[in-house]
Amino acid sequence: MPNSGFPNSNSIEIVRSPQPLPPQIQPYPNQAMPPIAAQNLPNSAQLRYFVIIPTGLVSELQRVQAIAPNAQLRSSYRGTYIEVQGYPDRPSADTLNSTIRRQGFDSRVAFF
């Protein structure tokens, strides 16, 4: 979709820079599943598949962090999104994406 504000996963460009966040407020309670722990993943240079949620809302970030504590806001020239977690392979990212979508988030897998 041209000019939709968020590109398809084949054309997104990432500019990684620190994003200031306000102090943590009480995270969204999620009793359906425990938080997703950071697994023994390769260094970030090898992570090419990322589960993302196209939003810049801090309230959404806090809800996502209740499930995936390492999630963080990221920006690109096209907008802000939540980077949930990166993986070196597509099947692993797809598994987390399915889990996040079942929790009601509009997540997707993006290849960078």
C-alpha positions as CSV (number, residue, x, y, z in Angstrom):
1,M,0.0,0.0,0.0
2,P,1.7,3.2,-1.1
3,N,1.9,6.0,1.5
4,S,0.3,3.9,4.2
5,G,2.7,5.1,6.8
6,F,4.2,1.7,7.4
7,P,5.9,-0.3,4.7
8,N,5.6,-4.0,3.9
9,S,8.2,-6.2,5.5
10,N,10.3,-6.2,2.3
11,S,11.0,-2.5,2.2
12,I,11.4,-1.3,5.9
13,E,14.6,0.5,6.8
14,I,15.8,0.5,10.4
15,V,17.7,3.2,12.1
16,R,18.7,2.1,15.5
17,S,19.0,4.8,18.0
18,P,18.3,5.1,21.7
19,Q,14.7,6.1,22.4
20,P,14.0,7.9,25.7
21,L,11.1,6.2,27.5
22,P,9.1,7.6,30.4
23,P,9.4,5.8,33.8
24,Q,7.8,2.4,33.9
25,I,4.2,2.3,35.0
26,Q,2.5,-0.8,36.2
27,P,2.7,-3.4,33.4
28,Y,-0.4,-4.9,31.8
29,P,-1.3,-8.0,33.9
30,N,-1.2,-11.1,31.7
31,Q,-2.1,-14.2,33.5
32,A,-2.5,-16.4,30.3
33,M,1.3,-16.9,29.8
34,P,4.6,-16.2,31.5
35,P,7.0,-13.6,30.1
36,I,9.1,-14.7,27.2
37,A,12.7,-14.9,28.4
38,A,15.6,-13.9,26.2
39,Q,17.1,-17.1,25.0
40,N,20.7,-17.8,24.1
41,L,20.5,-16.1,20.8
42,P,23.4,-15.2,18.5
43,N,24.8,-11.6,18.6
44,S,22.6,-8.9,17.1
45,A,24.5,-8.9,13.8
46,Q,23.1,-12.3,13.0
47,L,19.5,-11.5,13.9
48,R,17.7,-10.8,10.7
49,Y,14.0,-11.7,11.4
50,F,12.3,-9.4,13.9
51,V,8.8,-9.6,15.4
52,I,7.5,-6.1,15.4
53,I,4.3,-4.2,16.2
54,P,3.8,-1.0,14.2
55,T,3.0,1.5,16.9
56,G,4.8,4.2,19.0
57,L,2.4,4.0,21.9
58,V,4.1,3.6,25.2
59,S,1.0,2.0,26.7
60,E,1.3,-0.8,24.0
61,L,5.0,-1.2,24.8
62,Q,4.2,-1.7,28.4
63,R,1.6,-4.4,27.5
64,V,4.1,-6.1,25.3
65,Q,6.8,-5.9,27.9
66,A,4.5,-7.9,30.3
67,I,5.0,-10.8,27.8
68,A,8.4,-10.0,26.3
69,P,10.4,-7.9,28.9
70,N,13.1,-7.0,26.3
71,A,10.7,-5.4,23.9
72,Q,11.6,-1.8,23.0
73,L,10.6,1.1,20.9
74,R,12.5,1.7,17.7
75,S,12.3,4.3,14.9
76,S,12.9,4.4,11.2
77,Y,12.3,7.2,8.7
78,R,8.8,5.6,8.2
79,G,7.7,5.7,11.8
80,T,8.0,4.1,15.2
81,Y,7.4,0.5,16.1
82,I,7.9,-2.0,19.0
83,E,10.7,-4.4,18.4
84,V,9.6,-7.5,20.3
85,Q,12.6,-9.8,19.6
86,G,14.9,-10.8,16.8
87,Y,15.9,-14.2,15.5
88,P,18.4,-15.6,13.0
89,D,15.7,-17.8,11.3
90,R,12.2,-17.2,10.1
91,P,10.5,-20.2,11.8
92,S,11.5,-19.0,15.3
93,A,10.2,-15.5,14.6
94,D,7.0,-17.0,13.2
95,T,6.4,-18.9,16.4
96,L,6.8,-15.8,18.6
97,N,4.7,-13.8,16.1
98,S,1.8,-16.3,16.5
99,T,2.1,-16.1,20.3
100,I,2.0,-12.3,20.3
101,R,-0.9,-12.2,17.8
102,R,-2.9,-14.6,20.0
103,Q,-2.5,-12.0,22.8
104,G,-4.3,-9.4,20.6
105,F,-1.3,-7.5,19.1
106,D,-1.0,-6.6,15.5
107,S,2.5,-8.1,15.2
108,R,4.4,-9.2,12.1
109,V,7.7,-10.6,11.1
110,A,10.1,-8.2,9.4
111,F,13.3,-9.2,7.6
112,F,16.2,-6.7,8.1
